[in-house]
Amino acid sequence: MPVGWGSVFVESSPSPTDQRPARRLIRLADGAARLRMMAIAGIATVLITRAYLAATGYPKVGGGTIHIGHVLWGGLLMIAALTVGLVWVGERARNWTALLGGVGVGLFVDEVGKYLTTTNDYFYRPAAAIIYLVFAALLVVASLLGRDTRVVEPGERVAAAAQVAADGLVSGLTSDEWARAVRLLDGCAAEDRAAIEHLLTSATVREPGRVARFGAGVRWFIEWVVRLRYAEGVVFALLVLSHGIVAVIFTIQAVTGEPHPNDGGAVAASAVTRGVAAVVVVAAVWLRLRSRRAAAYRLARAAVLLDLLVTEIFNFHDSQFGAVAELPWLLVALLFLTSWQRKATDG
């Protein structure tokens, strides 16, 4: 066993009986919300950038052979986001990390057409679909993380609660954050629980931020609307009409090749996925009429997710950023169906 200076550095082979715990990645308690914030900031940045450039005639920043693309500003903002995340702690630091990172990613990915073509073509047609896919993937990951409430080992629960308590020492804690940390400590060792509870009592109490209040207001409004007497019938009727009509239109366009002769593949693929979604929606309505509520909501939600995660990729390739107009209805329908499915499952 070689020994370095004095006995400071000791090199040894691991023992077969070495029972040191494996190192784990502990997910931040509010990581899903911050990832969602980053994605939304990136989406807004792309839309604002595209609108600004179109309104100003796509100006050149620089002179001669120099053009300072906004991808450079995106890279600088991502560096700034990493710096904030690595140096500072607390809720405010993570908010700035998400916002700066989201704007940086938006400016970066907006010029994806230039990276993928030898002609540096900003208007490369598949670019819109690629940009949509990037942000859709981020939102899907955030959704999966938000639903993953499994905390297996007490050590992980202690680490997660300690992270909440440490943030509270810097930024304060809301009542919801306090309750979440206390729930994480259920079943943990008494000494660990006492230590974390001491940190929690040292944290200041604060009111939820504006973003949290806005989110709570949106959730309250959705819950109010879903309880209205005719809301469910209206949503299902709109789903049937929109899916049926659009599936027929795209099928005709795929067969005739008009008015999209250059994007026949995307139109044909969209016609197939829209047709499948329409059949699934009709099946969901049939189940709902037979009072199989949970199955009906699950099937209708699957149809909307098919639209969002598959069909819209072809739609953005075909219609470019005009495809954004279809997204609000799909997102609203998804929110309603998710709320109804949760209530039906919980009984």
N, C-alpha and C positions, 0 to 999 in steps of 0.2 A: 504494500500500500504506500505509494509515493506520497511524501509529505512536502508541501511547499514551504514558504517562509514561516519559520516557527511552526505553529500548528493552525495557521489561519486558513490555508487552502488545503483541503483534504480530498483526495480523489479515491473513490472506492467503487467496487462493483455492487450493483443492487443485490440484496439478499433475497433468496426465494421466499423468505418469510416476511419480507418487507410489506407491511400492510398499510402503507401511506395511502390516504384516499385519493382517488383520481380527481384531477382538476376538471371543473365543470364551468360552462358558461352560464351565468345566471342572467335570465332575461329581466330587463328593467320593468318595474311595475307599470309604468305608463308608456312603455316602448311602442305598443300598437298605436296609441293616440298620436305620438310624435311622428311615427312613420306615415300615418295618414295625413298629418299636417304637412309633412315634407312633400308628399305626392300632390296634395291640393295646391300648394304654393308653386310647384313645378308646372302643373296644368295651367294655372292662371298666368304664369310667366310666358308659356308658349303662346297662348291665345293673345295676350297683350302684345307680345313681340311681333307676331304675325300681323295683327291689326295695325300696329304702328308702322311697320315697314311698308305695308300695302298703301297706307294713307300718305306716306312721305315719298313714295316712289323708289323704295329700296336704295337709300343713299349709301355712298361709299365713304367710310371713315378712314382717312389717310390721304396720301397723295402719291402720284406716280405709280410705281408697282406695288406700293404698300396698301394693304387693306386690313384694318383691325377688326376682325370678326367678333361677334358677340360671344362666340365660344370661349374666347380668352377671358372675358369678364366672368363667364360661367365658371371657368377653372379657378380664377382668383376667389370667387365667392365660396366655392367648395373648399378651398384651402382655409378661408376665413372660418367656415363652419367647423372644420376639423380642429382648428386652433381653439375656438371657443369650447368645443366639446372636450378637448384634452386638458385645457388649463383650468376652466372654471367648473363649479358644481352647482347644483340646485335647479329648480324648475325654470327660472328665467334663462339660465345658460342653455338648457336643453331646448327651450322654445326658440332661442336664437339659432341654435345649431340646426333645428328642423327648418326654420324659415330661410336662413342663408343657404343651407344645403339644397332646399327645394328650388329656390330661385336659380342657384348655380346649375343644378341638374337640368332645369328647364332651358336655360340659355345654352347649355352644352348640347343637349339632345336635339334642340331645334335645328341645328345645322348638321344633322346626321346624313342628309343627302350629299353634303360635300365630302364626308369621310368615305362614303361607299362608291363614289363615282370618280373616274379618272378626269372628268371634266369639271369637277367641283360644282356639281349641279344642285343648287339649293332647292330647286323645284322638282327634284327626283320624285316621281309619283308614289312609290312605296314608302317614302319618308313619313307621310302622315300616318300610315298604318303602323309603322315601326314605333313612332312616338306614342301612339295610343297604346300599343302593346306594352311598352315600358311602364307607363303609369298604371295601366290596368293590372299588371303583375305586382307592382308595389301595393296597390290597394287590396289585392287578393291576399298577399302576405300579411298585411295589417289586419285584415278580417280574420284570418286563421289564427294569428297571434292573440287577437282580442277574445276569441272563443276558447282558446286553450287555457283553461283554468286549473289544469292538473299540476299540483305541487307534490312531488312524490316523497322526498326525504325531508325530515325535520331541518337538516342543515340548510337546504335550499330555502325553506320557509323563513328561517332565521335571517339568511342573507338578504332575501327580498324585503323583509320587514325592516332590517337594519338600513337598507338603501332608502326606504321611505322615511325612516326616522332621521337619517343623515340629511336628506333634502329638507326636512322640516326645520333643522337647526339653522339652515341657510335662508330658506324661503318661507318658512312657516307651513302649517298643515291646515287643510280644510277638514271639516267633520267627516266627509267621505273618505279622505285619505287616512285619517286617524283610524276609522273603523276598519278599513282594509288592512292596515298594519296589524291591528289587534286580532283580526280573523286569521291572518297568516301565522300567528303565534300559537294557535290552538294545537295542543298535542306536543309542543316543544318542551325541552327540559326547563325546569323551574328557574335555574340560574340564568339561562339564556333569555327566558321570557322577562325576568326581572331587569336584566341589563337593558334590553330594548325598550321596555316600558319606562325606564328611567330617562332614556333619550327622548321618548315621546312626550313625557311630561315637561321636558326642558324646551321643547319646540313651541314657538308662538302659534297662536290660532289666527287664521286669516280667512277672509271671504273668498269664494271661488272667483277666478279671473273672468274677464269678459268673454273669452273663447268658451270657457266651461259653462258660463251662464247662457250663452247663445246656444250651445249644444243642448243644454237642459231644456231651453225654451222650444227648440225644434222637436225634441223627444216628446215634450208635453203636448205640443200641437198635433203630432202624429197620433199619439195615444187618444187624443180627443176626437180626431177625425175618424179613426178606425172604429170608434164606438157608435158613430152615427148609423142610423137605421138602414139607409140605402147605400152606404159607402161600398160595401162588399159587392153588391149587384152592379154598381156603376163601374168598379174596377174590372170585374170579370167581363162585363159587356164591352168595355173599351179594349181589353186584351183580345177578345175574339175578333172584334171588328178590325183593329189595327193589324193583327197578325194575318188574318184572312185576306184582307185587301192587299196588303204589302206583298204577301207571298204570291198572290196572283199576278200582280204587276211585275215583280222580278222574274217570275217564270216566263211571262210573255216576252220581256226584254231579253232573257237568256236565249229563247227560241229564235226570236227575230234578229237579234244582234243590234237592235236600236233601243235608245239613242247612244249606246256606249260601244262602238265598234272596236275601240282600242283596249277595252277592259273586259272582254268577254269572259275570261277565266274567273275574274273576281265576281262578276255579275252572276255567272252560273253557280259558283260556290255559294254565293249569298242566297240565291234562289233555293238551293237545296237546304241550307240551314234554316232559312225562314219558313220553308215548307214543313220541316220537322218540328220547329217551334210551334207552328200553327196547329199541327196535329196534337201535340202535347197539351196545348191550351184547351182545345176542344175536349180532350180526355179529362182534363182537370175540371172543366165545367160539368161533365157527366158525373164525375165522382161527387162534386159538390151537390148536385141535384139529388144524389142518393144519400146525402147527409154524411158522407165520409170526408169530414172537414179537413182533418190533418193531412190525409193523402192528397186531397185536392190542392191545398195550399203548397204542399211539397212539390207537386208536379208543375203547378203554375210557376212557382219560384224557379224550378229547373229550366223552364222555357225562357224565362227572363235572363237567367244566368247564361244560357246558351247564346242569347242575343248579345249580351254584354261582352262575353269572353271569346266568342268566335265570330259571330256575324258582323259585329262592328269593326273587326279588323278588315274584312273585305269591304265594308261600307266606307271606311276611311280611305282605302286604296282607290275606290271607285269615285266617291264624292269629295275626296280630300277633306278639308276642315269644315265643309258644309255638313258633314255627318254629325257634328256636335249637336245640331238641332234635335236629333232623335234621342239623345242621352237623357235629358231631364225627365221625360215620361217613363223611360225604363227604370231610372233610379227611384222615382216616386213609387212605381209599381212594386219594385223590389222591397222598399221600406215597408209598404203596407202588407205585402204577402209575408214578409219575415215576422212582422208583429203578430199577424193572425196565426201563423204557424206556431209561434212560441206559445201563444195563449192556448191553442188547441192541444199542443203537446203537454203543457203543464196542467191541463184539465180545468 
